[in-house]
């Protein structure tokens, strides 16, 4: 991988595309978890890849390419979220009667749905650890937080998921 990164830094577009081919599904899943919207996720990935290609010469350590690219993607997701908060949604789901949202997904609830209910700081940690298969140290680099914070958030996320799962199981029994 570091050889491909070196070629990409030298301006080789094919090397960059080879790097991206190994990660594109992971990038899309990360953006989808973060943004919860397919089109926004695709936009975030596209913009992140453009920024990565434009700035790959600034990458200091070739071995950190994956975490560097994920960090760019997460920043792009934050940018999209900030823009979306400024735009008022006219989605029909806003006008559904109270309680109808919960009834729609009771039968199809799984770990992914439970994960999506977590605060974004926990959802990001779970996504990076299990969907992206990053080590705790790499997550710390991506999120720019101490390793101890990653461990405590991961532990807290596990506890929250266990609590949600036990609540869900007791409701359905």
SULVENLIN-V853567 format. One record per backbone hydrogen bond with DSSP energy under -1.0 kcal/mol. CO is the residue of the C=O (numbers start at 1). NH is the residue of the N-H. Records with the same first field share a line. If there is no record, write none. Layout:
CO = NH / NH
This chain:
1 = 5
2 = 6
3 = 7
4 = 8
5 = 9
6 = 10
7 = 12
8 = 11
12 = 16
13 = 17
14 = 18
15 = 19
16 = 20
17 = 21
18 = 22
20 = 23 / 24
23 = 27
24 = 28
25 = 29
26 = 30
27 = 31
28 = 32
29 = 33
30 = 34
31 = 35
32 = 36
37 = 41
38 = 42
39 = 43
40 = 44
41 = 45
42 = 46
43 = 47
44 = 48
45 = 49
46 = 50
47 = 51
48 = 52
49 = 53
50 = 54
51 = 55
55 = 58
56 = 59
61 = 64
62 = 65
64 = 68
65 = 69
66 = 70
67 = 71
68 = 72
69 = 73
70 = 74
71 = 75
72 = 76
73 = 77
74 = 78
75 = 79
76 = 80
77 = 81
78 = 82
79 = 83
80 = 84
81 = 85
91 = 94
92 = 95
93 = 96
97 = 100
99 = 103
100 = 104
110 = 114
111 = 115
112 = 116
115 = 118
119 = 123
120 = 124
121 = 125
122 = 126
123 = 127
124 = 128
125 = 129
126 = 130
127 = 131 / 132
128 = 134
135 = 139
136 = 140
137 = 141
138 = 142
139 = 143
140 = 145
146 = 150
147 = 151
148 = 152
149 = 153
150 = 154
151 = 155
152 = 156
153 = 157
154 = 158
155 = 159
156 = 160
157 = 161
158 = 162
159 = 163
160 = 164
161 = 165
162 = 166
163 = 167
164 = 168
165 = 169
166 = 170
167 = 171
168 = 172
